[in-house]
Amino acid sequence: EAGVAQSPRYKIIEKRQSVAFWCNPISGHATLYWYQQILGQGPKLLIQFQNNGVVDDSQLPKDRFSAERLKGVDSTLKIQPAKLEDSAVYLCASRTETGEGNEQFFGPGTRLTVL
Amino acid sequence: AQSVTQLGSHVSVSEGALVLLRCNYSSSVPPYLFWYVQYPNQGLQLLLKYTSAATLVKGINGFEAEFKKSETSFHLTKPSAHMSDAAEYFCAVRSTTSNTGKLIFGQGTTLQVKP
């Protein structure tokens, strides 16, 4: 079974530029998450989708971050314009709806450096 | 509200020694608890999870953790450290009553294994 795919793996941009990340979850997983992991910290949830609907975006900085999952499969996360403090690893995860305590499966992440 | 505290941002052990990584949680409802491992430049991989069945949970790579409700703890142990265990370890909590599956992570513990 293929895992969660993310691209690009690394991205370096100047502040005030725009950037987009892509995630392809595990086939059949209805729930998709985007996390931000700042160096030395644990991942923090940015947004959660169930199919193509947003379940939780309470911690998404909506003035600069946006995300979509139009067909309920792939998802993109965009930052426009980027700030220095956005430097982090952006992790995508997906989860099936069945099973007790069903865990999230994580992709390799995209490491963003904002200069 | 839920939270996770990992005691010790860095733990160093000798190869063959006992590994003990501490995790305490706060939750107003019975929790699901998880330990994830993150190797450099990779995503998070599930080590083990507690889902209200047995309080002693065995995971991959010889790791195990014990859920102690009275101490609100879920410490991760391994009897004998191996060089390949060097990584970042994250404890996470999730509400059993929430349908979002949202994970709250601790800040992580870096495990160093000395030869």
Chai-1 contact restraints between the chains, C-beta under 6 A:
chainA,res_idxA,chainB,res_idxB,connection_type,confidence,min_distance_angstrom,max_distance_angstrom,comment,restraint_id
A,Q41,B,Q107,contact,1.0,0.0,6.0,A-B,restraint_1
A,G42,B,F90,contact,1.0,0.0,6.0,A-B,restraint_2
A,G42,B,F105,contact,1.0,0.0,6.0,A-B,restraint_3
A,G42,B,G106,contact,1.0,0.0,6.0,A-B,restraint_4
A,G42,B,Q107,contact,1.0,0.0,6.0,A-B,restraint_5
A,G42,B,G108,contact,1.0,0.0,6.0,A-B,restraint_6
A,P43,B,F105,contact,1.0,0.0,6.0,A-B,restraint_7
A,L45,B,K102,contact,1.0,0.0,6.0,A-B,restraint_8
A,Q48,B,T100,contact,1.0,0.0,6.0,A-B,restraint_9
A,V55,B,T100,contact,1.0,0.0,6.0,A-B,restraint_10
A,D56,B,T100,contact,1.0,0.0,6.0,A-B,restraint_11
A,L91,B,G43,contact,1.0,0.0,6.0,A-B,restraint_12
A,R95,B,G101,contact,1.0,0.0,6.0,A-B,restraint_13
A,E100,B,T51,contact,1.0,0.0,6.0,A-B,restraint_14
A,G101,B,Y32,contact,1.0,0.0,6.0,A-B,restraint_15
A,G101,B,K49,contact,1.0,0.0,6.0,A-B,restraint_16
A,G101,B,T51,contact,1.0,0.0,6.0,A-B,restraint_17
A,E103,B,L46,contact,1.0,0.0,6.0,A-B,restraint_18
A,E103,B,K49,contact,1.0,0.0,6.0,A-B,restraint_19
A,F106,B,G43,contact,1.0,0.0,6.0,A-B,restraint_20
A,F106,B,L44,contact,1.0,0.0,6.0,A-B,restraint_21
A,G107,B,G43,contact,1.0,0.0,6.0,A-B,restraint_22
A,P108,B,Q42,contact,1.0,0.0,6.0,A-B,restraint_23
A,P108,B,G43,contact,1.0,0.0,6.0,A-B,restraint_24
A,G109,B,G43,contact,1.0,0.0,6.0,A-B,restraint_25
